[in-house]
Each structure stands twice: as structure tokens, then as C-alpha cells.
Amino acid sequence: MSQIPKSLSPTTRVLMGPGPSPTAPSVYEALSKPTLGHLDPEFLVVMDEVREMQRAVMGTENELTMPMSGTGSAGMETCLVNLIQPGDKVLVGVNGVFGTRMVDVARRAGAIVTEAQSEWGRALDPELLREAADGKQHHLVCVVHAETSTGVLQEVAPVREVADELGAMFLLDCVTSVGGLRVSLDEWGVDAAYSGTQKCLGCPPGLSPVSFSARAHAALDARTEAVQSWYLDLSMIANYWGSERAYHHTAPINMIYGLHEALRLVLEEGIDEREARHRLHAGALVAGLEAMGLSPRVPEAERLPPLTAVSVPDGVDDAAVRAHLLDHHNLEIGGGLGPMKGNTWRIGLMGAGACRENVDLCLRALHDAMTAQGSAPRSDGVEAAQAVYAG
């Protein structure tokens, strides 16, 4: 290296994409606290408090509840590799990128996977799961609760009914719902779930909260083959997070500090109040977008409040608009994926970022960016958003 780089000084962006989301100042402060050893008695207390708060935020009493070292995809892989043995039949609902990813991970774990394919941008019809299963018993049924790639929120209870009919355990991806919407794993009968810190929890990426029901825990204990991944093997990691405190790998100490504060903020605000805040600002954003002449991609009843997918109008360059937002407003929104690539913007209002200031900025900035392309919207949408707040 000819020259040592300067110390980092990243630009302050307004993060309104599909994640990461803005981090609250107190979470940044927690991340900067002195590092302790992973078996230090003080840190063990932090671990216990994180588990207790995680249970409260995820709506469960599950003993096997903890954050995994890694992003949300690590949580996905944790659930699948611990519950699947080669030859197990697994049914996956696919209506976006993350259903597709579950299919890939399950197959890599040796499962015989059946896909129930559905339209991207729409919730999964449970009848599609029944048709795909063809009356055969399955080991596991998997769906995405909050599909980040499309902005769809999935109703859970009908999927649990299908899993019961198939004699299956039920796995739920809650990456973009935990911390922004009420999640009730025990009430919903979910056997395994995972999330990520970088969405509505408002913590930087790096941890994935997971939770296993007593039934899923028993299935893990009854395995006849070793878990495919040593690093994600809950039969060993649980001994570190439990009373034995047996060393497995060095925990990401400061990230767990950050999660501790992020969970504390959720509970301090109140889960119902937090959901109401996310729904309020999402409603104002959608009203503003519609006043501009832009169309949400997802029907209202199936819409995911923390992540709004909107159609890019004909003649508007998706990438050019997003680049304009970044260059002129320090604002990040996301583009579409898969069949939505190039024709969809994904706008996140998550955690600390779910606020009136961000709604106002996004609407004005989109108006500016589209006008710069010669495709000026019929209004900047701000008045329509303000009407939602006034009402």
C-alpha cells in the first residue's frame, strides 16, 4: 500500500430504502461502550436481558430465543439447517426474493423442496400451498411474513392451518416486521422464526434474532445427523446462551450492546404504539405518492407498512431518479428486484426512520428528481400527506 487511507468520514444519508434503516443515537452510543469479554459476568447479564426483551418483542415464551451472529440471512439459514435433515419434505411459499432464498437454502440442506409459486406483489393464497402439497405430509412449511422485496404483508393464521393439515412445523421470516409491527409467535403457532437488526429494530446489520418453539427444539434434539453448519448449530450455541455458558464462538459484544438498546427502545415506546407510528407514516406516504400520480404496487389490505413498493411511471428512468435523490438530497430509496427490477421503487419507513420529516423529504425529493427528468408529477404530494396527519 503506497499510502495509508484517511480515517473514515461517511456521508450522512437519509436511509429510506429496504434496509439498513436509520440508527437511533442511543443505539450508536451503546455500540461505542467498552468491550467486555464474552464470558464476563457483566456481559452475561446483558445477554440475559437481550433474550428477555427479544421474547417480549417477538411475542413468545420460547426458551430457545437469541440473536445469531450474522444478518437476517444467517437467521434464515439457522432455522433451516437446524430443522432439516436430508430427505425431509419442505413446502415453501414463494412470492418474492426471500421465499426464493429459503428454497435455495433448504435444498442445500438436503430437503426435498416443493414450491408454491405466487404473483410477486401479492400475498400468498393458502390454497396454493394446499395444491402444491398435494395432500402429502411435510416436515416444514415456510413463508415470509413481511416480504421486503415486494412490500407484501402475509396473513399468518391460514398458513398455520395448512401446516397443521400437513403435520408440519411452521417457519416464518419476520425480518421486516419485528420491531415495526406486532409479532406474536406463540399466539400464531409459529415453530421457528428469524429477523434482522437492520430493519424496524433500527440497529446496524450484524445480528439475526431467532426463536424456536418447544416442538422445534425437540426436533433439533431428536436429530440423527449433525447440523450441516457448525457455526449455526443451535445444539451447541444454546449452551452458550443458556445456563452452561459453554464457549462456542466469540460473541459480537458491541453489536449485542446495540441490540440491547434497540430492543429497549421498542419496549419503551410500546409495541402497539410503534406499529401505529409505522402505519401512520406509511399511510401519509402513500397518500402523497397517489396525489403525485404514482401507484402503489400492493393492494391496501396486503400492504407492508414499513416498506412501500410503488410503480415507476412509464418514461421515467428508475436508476436516474434514485441517483438524483442520493446526489441532491442525500436520500436513499431502493429499486425493485426480480420481475420488479426497473419498474418499482421500494421506500422504507422503519424504526427511527418512520417519521413525518422523512415522509415530507421523500415526497419533495421525488418530485424534484422526476421534474429534472422532464416528467413532473401533478403535485409534490405534501398536502395530501399533511391531510393524513391532520385527520
C-alpha positions in Angstrom: 0.0 0.0 0.0 1.6 3.3 -1.2 -0.5 5.5 1.1 -2.5 4.8 4.3 -6.1 5.8 3.8 -7.6 8.6 5.8 -9.8 7.9 8.8 -13.4 7.2 7.7 -15.9 10.0 7.4 -19.0 8.6 5.7 -21.7 10.9 4.4 -24.8 11.2 6.5 -27.6 9.7 4.4 -31.3 9.6 5.0 -31.9 5.8 4.7 -35.3 5.2 3.2 -34.5 2.0 1.3 -35.3 -1.6 2.2 -32.6 -1.6 4.8 -30.4 -0.8 6.6 -32.6 1.7 8.3 -31.6 4.8 10.4 -29.9 4.0 13.7 -31.1 5.9 16.8 -28.5 8.0 18.6 -28.7 6.0 21.8 -28.1 2.8 19.8 -24.9 4.3 18.4 -23.9 5.3 21.9 -24.5 1.7 23.1 -22.3 0.3 20.3 -19.4 2.5 21.4 -19.4 1.4 25.1 -16.3 -0.5 26.4 -16.0 -4.1 25.1 -16.2 -6.8 27.7 -15.1 -10.4 27.4 -17.7 -12.8 26.1 -17.8 -14.6 29.5 -17.5 -11.5 31.7 -20.2 -11.6 34.4 -21.4 -8.2 33.4 -21.8 -9.3 29.7 -23.7 -12.4 30.8 -26.3 -10.1 32.4 -26.6 -8.2 29.1 -27.2 -11.5 27.3 -29.9 -12.5 29.6 -31.6 -9.1 29.3 -31.4 -9.3 25.5 -33.1 -12.7 25.5 -35.8 -11.5 27.8 -36.5 -8.4 25.7 -36.3 -10.3 22.4 -39.0 -12.7 23.7 -41.3 -9.7 24.6 -40.8 -8.1 21.2 -41.3 -11.3 19.3 -44.3 -12.3 21.3 -43.0 -15.6 22.7 -42.0 -17.5 25.8 -39.7 -19.8 23.8 -36.6 -20.8 25.8 -34.6 -21.2 22.6 -34.6 -17.5 21.7 -31.4 -15.5 21.0 -29.7 -13.3 18.4 -27.5 -15.2 15.9 -24.2 -13.7 14.8 -24.9 -12.6 11.2 -27.5 -10.7 9.2 -31.1 -11.8 8.6 -30.0 -14.4 6.0 -27.9 -16.1 8.8 -31.1 -16.3 10.8 -32.9 -17.9 7.8 -30.1 -20.4 7.4 -30.0 -21.1 11.2 -33.7 -22.1 11.2 -33.4 -24.2 8.1 -30.2 -26.1 8.7 -31.2 -26.9 12.3 -34.6 -28.2 11.4 -33.9 -30.0 8.1 -32.2 -33.4 7.7 -31.6 -34.8 4.2 -34.7 -36.2 2.7 -37.2 -34.1 4.7 -40.1 -32.7 2.7 -40.3 -28.9 2.9 -43.0 -26.7 1.4 -42.1 -23.1 0.7 -44.4 -20.2 -0.3 -42.6 -18.1 -2.9 -43.9 -14.6 -3.7 -40.7 -12.7 -3.7 -36.9 -12.9 -3.3 -36.8 -14.2 0.2 -39.1 -17.1 -0.5 -36.8 -18.0 -3.3 -33.8 -17.8 -1.0 -35.5 -20.2 1.5 -35.9 -22.7 -1.3 -32.2 -22.4 -2.1 -31.1 -22.8 1.5 -33.5 -25.7 2.2 -32.2 -27.6 -0.9 -28.6 -27.1 0.1 -29.6 -28.6 3.5 -30.8 -31.7 1.7 -34.5 -31.2 1.8 -37.0 -32.3 -0.9 -38.5 -28.9 -1.6 -41.9 -28.1 -3.1 -42.5 -24.5 -4.2 -45.9 -22.8 -4.1 -45.3 -20.0 -6.6 -47.5 -16.9 -6.3 -47.5 -13.5 -8.0 -44.9 -11.0 -6.8 -46.6 -8.1 -5.1 -49.5 -10.1 -3.8 -50.0 -12.1 -0.6 -49.7 -15.9 -0.8 -53.1 -17.7 -1.1 -53.0 -20.6 1.3 -54.9 -22.7 -1.3 -51.7 -22.6 -3.4 -49.8 -24.2 -0.5 -52.5 -26.9 -0.3 -52.4 -27.5 -4.1 -48.6 -27.7 -4.1 -48.5 -30.1 -1.1 -51.0 -32.4 -2.9 -52.2 -33.9 0.4 -48.7 -35.2 1.3 -47.3 -34.9 4.8 -44.5 -32.4 5.2 -41.8 -31.7 7.7 -41.8 -28.0 7.4 -43.9 -25.2 5.9 -42.1 -21.9 5.3 -43.4 -18.4 4.3 -42.3 -14.8 4.5 -44.4 -12.6 6.9 -43.0 -9.3 5.6 -41.6 -9.7 2.0 -39.0 -6.9 1.8 -38.6 -7.4 -2.0 -42.2 -6.6 -2.8 -43.8 -4.8 0.2 -46.3 -7.5 1.0 -47.6 -8.4 4.4 -48.7 -12.1 4.8 -51.7 -13.2 6.9 -50.3 -15.9 9.2 -53.2 -17.8 10.7 -54.3 -19.5 7.4 -50.8 -20.7 6.8 -50.7 -22.3 10.2 -53.9 -24.2 9.3 -52.2 -25.6 6.2 -49.2 -26.6 8.2 -51.4 -28.4 10.7 -53.2 -30.3 7.8 -49.7 -31.4 6.6 -48.4 -32.4 10.0 -45.7 -29.8 9.6 -43.8 -27.3 11.7 -44.2 -23.7 10.6 -41.3 -21.4 9.8 -41.8 -17.6 9.5 -39.5 -14.9 8.0 -40.0 -11.8 10.2 -37.0 -9.8 9.1 -39.0 -6.6 8.2 -41.8 -7.0 10.7 -40.2 -7.4 14.1 -39.9 -4.0 15.8 -42.3 -2.3 13.4 -45.5 -4.5 13.7 -46.8 -6.7 16.4 -45.4 -10.2 16.1 -47.0 -12.9 18.2 -45.1 -16.1 17.6 -46.8 -18.1 20.4 -50.3 -16.9 19.5 -49.8 -17.6 15.8 -48.4 -21.1 16.5 -45.0 -20.4 14.8 -42.4 -23.0 15.4 -39.3 -21.1 14.2 -38.8 -17.5 13.2 -36.0 -15.2 12.4 -35.5 -11.5 12.0 -32.7 -8.9 11.4 -31.4 -5.9 13.4 -31.2 -3.6 10.4 -34.9 -3.1 9.6 -37.5 -1.9 12.1 -35.3 -2.6 15.1 -33.2 0.3 14.0 -29.8 -1.3 14.8 -26.9 -1.7 12.3 -26.8 -5.0 10.4 -25.0 -7.9 12.0 -27.4 -9.9 14.2 -30.4 -12.0 13.5 -32.9 -12.7 16.3 -34.2 -16.3 16.1 -36.7 -18.2 18.2 -37.6 -21.9 18.3 -40.8 -23.3 19.8 -40.6 -26.3 22.2 -41.7 -28.5 19.3 -38.9 -27.2 17.1 -36.4 -27.5 20.0 -37.5 -31.2 20.4 -37.0 -31.8 16.7 -33.5 -30.3 17.0 -32.7 -32.6 19.9 -34.1 -35.6 18.0 -31.8 -35.2 15.0 -30.0 -38.3 13.9 -27.4 -36.4 11.8 -25.2 -33.4 12.7 -26.4 -30.0 11.8 -25.0 -29.1 8.4 -23.4 -25.8 9.6 -21.0 -25.9 12.6 -21.2 -22.2 13.1 -25.0 -22.1 13.2 -25.6 -25.3 15.1 -28.1 -24.3 17.8 -27.4 -27.5 19.8 -24.1 -26.0 20.7 -24.9 -22.3 20.6 -27.8 -22.8 23.0 -25.3 -24.0 25.6 -23.5 -20.6 25.5 -26.7 -18.5 25.7 -28.1 -20.9 28.4 -27.1 -21.6 31.9 -24.0 -23.6 30.9 -22.2 -20.6 29.2 -20.2 -23.1 27.2 -17.9 -21.4 24.7 -18.8 -21.8 21.0 -17.6 -18.7 19.2 -16.8 -15.2 20.4 -20.0 -13.2 20.5 -20.1 -9.8 18.7 -20.1 -8.0 22.1 -20.8 -4.4 20.9 -23.4 -5.4 18.4 -25.3 -7.1 21.3 -25.0 -3.8 23.2 -26.6 -2.1 20.2 -29.4 -4.7 20.1 -30.0 -4.4 23.8 -30.7 -0.7 23.3 -32.7 -1.2 20.2 -35.0 -3.7 21.9 -35.2 -1.5 25.0 -36.4 1.4 22.8 -39.1 -0.8 21.2 -40.5 -1.8 24.6 -40.2 1.8 26.0 -42.3 3.1 23.1 -44.7 0.2 23.3 -45.3 -2.4 20.6 -48.8 -1.2 19.7 -47.7 2.4 19.7 -44.8 1.5 17.5 -47.0 -0.3 15.0 -49.4 2.7 15.0 -46.5 5.0 14.2 -45.3 2.9 11.3 -48.8 2.6 9.9 -49.5 6.4 10.3 -46.4 7.5 8.3 -46.8 4.7 5.7 -50.4 6.0 5.2 -49.2 9.6 4.8 -46.5 8.5 2.3 -49.0 6.5 0.2 -51.5 9.4 0.2 -48.7 11.7 -1.0 -47.5 9.3 -3.7 -51.0 8.8 -5.0 -51.5 12.6 -5.1 -48.4 12.8 -7.3 -49.9 10.3 -9.7 -47.8 7.3 -8.5 -49.4 3.9 -7.9 -48.6 1.5 -5.0 -47.7 -2.0 -6.3 -49.6 -3.8 -3.5 -53.3 -3.7 -2.7 -54.0 -1.9 0.6 -55.2 -4.9 2.5 -51.9 -6.7 1.7 -49.5 -3.8 2.1 -46.5 -3.9 4.4 -46.4 -0.5 6.3 -42.6 -0.3 6.9 -41.9 -0.9 3.2 -43.9 0.7 0.4 -43.5 -0.5 -3.2 -44.5 2.0 -5.8 -44.6 1.7 -9.6 -42.1 3.7 -11.6 -44.1 5.6 -14.2 -43.6 4.9 -17.9 -40.9 7.1 -19.4 -39.1 7.6 -16.0 -35.6 6.2 -15.5 -35.7 4.3 -12.2 -31.9 4.4 -11.6 -31.5 8.0 -12.7 -34.2 9.1 -10.1 -32.5 7.1 -7.3 -29.1 8.6 -8.3 -30.7 12.1 -8.2 -32.1 11.5 -4.8 -28.7 10.4 -3.5 -26.7 13.1 -5.1 -29.0 16.1 -4.5 -30.9 15.1 -1.3 -28.6 12.5 0.4 -31.7 10.3 0.3 -31.6 6.6 -0.4 -34.6 4.6 -1.6 -34.4 1.1 -3.1 -35.0 -0.3 -6.6 -37.0 -3.4 -7.4 -35.8 -6.9 -7.6 -36.6 -9.8 -9.9 -39.6 -9.1 -12.0 -39.9 -5.7 -10.3 -36.4 -4.6 -11.3 -36.5 -1.3 -13.1 -40.2 -0.7 -12.6 -40.5 -0.4 -8.8 -39.2 1.9 -6.1 -39.1 0.5 -2.6 -39.4 3.1 0.1 -38.7 2.2 3.7 -40.1 3.9 6.8 -38.5 1.7 9.5 -37.6 2.2 13.1 -36.3 5.7 13.8 -36.8 6.5 10.1 -40.6 6.2 10.4 -41.3 9.9 10.9 -43.0 12.9 9.3 -39.8 14.6 8.3 -38.8 11.6 6.2 -42.2 11.4 4.5 -42.0 15.1 3.6 -38.4 14.8 2.4 -39.1 11.8 0.2 -42.2 13.3 -1.5 -40.4 16.6 -2.2 -37.3 14.9 -3.4 -39.1 12.5 -5.7 -41.0 15.5 -7.2 -37.7 17.2 -7.8 -36.0 14.2 -9.3 -38.9 13.4 -11.7 -39.1 17.0 -12.7 -35.4 17.0 -13.5 -36.2 14.2 -16.0 -39.0 16.2 -17.6 -41.7 14.0 -16.0 -43.0 16.4 -13.4 -45.7 14.8 -11.1 -49.1 16.7 -10.9 -48.2 17.8 -7.3 -45.4 17.2 -4.7 -47.8 15.2 -2.6 -47.0 17.0 0.6 -50.5 18.5 1.1 -52.1 15.1 0.8 -49.7 13.6 3.3 -50.4 16.5 5.7 -54.2 15.8 5.4 -53.5 12.3 6.7 -51.6 13.7 9.7 -54.4 16.2 10.3 -57.0 13.5 10.2 
